[in-house]
Amino acid sequence: MSVREIRLFGDPILRSVTDPIVRFDEPTQSLIRDLVDTVSLPGRAGVAANQIGVGLRAFSFHVNGKIGCIVNPVLAEVRGEPVLTDEGCLSVPGFSFPRLRYPFARVTGYDRNGNPLELEGEGLLAQALQHEIGHLDGELFIEGLAPDVKRQAMRDIRAADWFRA
């Protein structure tokens, strides 16, 4: 099992837009295995490649008993009226903040063999899909917080024991 360390808020790779994966070779297969192993731990809904220090466009998910990985995902559709939902992040440990997310999301991409793959869902899966796409685009979930909530969140994060500027 290759559970990788999660990069924390402040690490520059979390603010970097990831590059597409162009080959489904052994290094890509190794990345996929690491992503799946890392998301398989209890309490984890998703892990983006840049959260484990790899600047490539892939993420793993673990929602409703289903575990998998998607390569080169694109947020193809969101719908419904955005809902205020408490959200946390492995890269911002110990915190959750209310933010708006669409109740339905659909992501398209590829499986580990390069075959087309589509993921769609509501609730936690929709939230996870939107959250992980944000990571791959170099954005943390705190960017979508209401301004007053974001100000307090940033104060709280900077005071956390794990925070390193």
N, C-alpha and C positions, 0 to 999 in steps of 0.2 A: 504494500500500500504506500502511495506517495502523497501523503497529505502535505501540502505546501503552506508556508507561512503567509499570512494575509498582510499585505502592505497597509499601513495606517495613514489616515488623514495627514497631509503634510508631505507625503512622498510624491515627488514630481510625476511619477508614472501614472498616478491616478488622474492627473489633469491632462494627459496626453491622449490624443485621438489614436486609436489602434489601427494597425495596417491589416489589409485583407490577407487571408491565408491563400496562397497560390498553389500549394502542393499538398496532397494528402499522403505524405511520406511518413517515415518513422518518427521524425521529430514532431510532426503534427499529431500522430497517434499517441506519442508520449505526453504531449500537452493535454490531449483529450483525457487520457487516463488520469493525469494529475488533477485536472479540473473535476472530474467525476469523484475521485477519491476525496478531494478537499471538500466538496459540497455534501458528501455523504454523512458527515458528522451531524449529530443531532442539533436541531435548531437553526439549520442553514437552509435557505430557500434558493440561493443562487450565488455563483462565484464567477466573476469576469476574469479573463486572462490577465488583464493589467493589475488586478488585485493580488495576483501571485507573481507579479513582476515581469510578465510577458506582454509585450506591446502588440499582440495579434488579436484579431477580431473573432473571438469565440467566448461562449460562456456555458456553464453547466447550471442545471436546475434540479431542485429536489422539493417537489410540491405534490401534496395529496398522494404520497407513496410512489410517485413516478420520478425516476432519476434519469437524466440524460444530458446531452451536450449538443449545442448547435454552433455551426461554423459559418462565419460571414453573415450573421443575422441582420435583417433589416426590419424595422418596425413598419409593417405594411398597413396596419389599420388600428385605430382606437375608436371607440364609440361609447355613447352614453354621456350622461351628465357627470362631470368629475365629482368624486366623492372625497371628503376629507378623511384621511386614514392615517393612523399612527404607523410610522415607518422607521426602521432601523437599518443599520448597515454594518457589516463585518469590519469595514475600514474605519468606522466611527464607533468603536465598541462601548457598550454600556448606555447608549443613548437611543431614544426614539423621539420623533417629532411629528406633529400633524402636518400632512401635505396633501395636496389634491392629486388624485390619480383617476384615470378613466377606468370604469368598471369592466371594460372588455378590451382586450388587446390581441392582435395577431402578428406573429413574427414569421418571416420566411428566411430560409437559409439552406444549409446542407448538413447531412449527417456525417459521421466519421469516414464514410466511404466516398463522399462527394455526391451523394444522391440528394435530390431536392427534399426538403423537410419543412413542414409548416407546424407551428405551435400556436394554439389559440386557447383562450380561456377567460374566465371571469374571476373576480375576487383576488385571492392571494396569487394565483398564477398570472393574472393580468398585471397586478402590481409588480411581481418579480420580473416579468418580461420588460416592462417599462424601465424598471430600476437598472437591470443589467445592460440594456441598450444605452442608457445614460452613461454607465461606466465606460463602455466601449467608445463612446463619443467624448470621453474626457471630462464628464460631468459627475459630480457627486449629488446625492439626493437632496442635500441641504440647499442647493441652488434653487430648488422649486418651493422653498418655504416662504410663507408670508413674511414681509420685511421685518416686522416686530419679532416674530418667532425666530427668524434667522439671526437677528442681532443677539437675542438671548442664547440661542444655540451656539453661536460662535464664542460667546463668553464662557459657556459651560464647557465646550470642547477645549478651549485654551487652558482651562483650569484642571483638566483631567490629568491623572498621573501619567498616562501613556503618551500624552501630547508632547511632540518634540518639534519645535519651530525650525 
